[in-house]
Amino acid sequence: MKAKEILKNVPKVTKPKHYGSFGLQLGKDLYDKLNKHCKENKIMKSKLIRFLIENYLNELEKESK
C-alpha cells in the first residue's frame, strides 16, 4: 500500500476515547512535520500513528505467510 493510499484510510478527527498512552520521542523536526501534516489533513496524531503501526504489522504478517 502506498503512503497516499494509507493516509486516505486514516480516521479523521473525532472525539477520542482514551484507553492508554505511550511515550514517543520524535525529536523536534519529526514532531513538527507530523504536527503540520495532521493539522493540514485534520487527522489526530495518535490515530495516524496507530493506523500506520497496525497496517505495517498486517503487511508483515501477510508477507510471512
Secondary structure, DSSP 4 states (H G I P E B T S, - for coil): --HHHHHHTS-B---------------HHHHHHHHHHHHHHTB-HHHHHHHHHHHHHHHHHHHT-
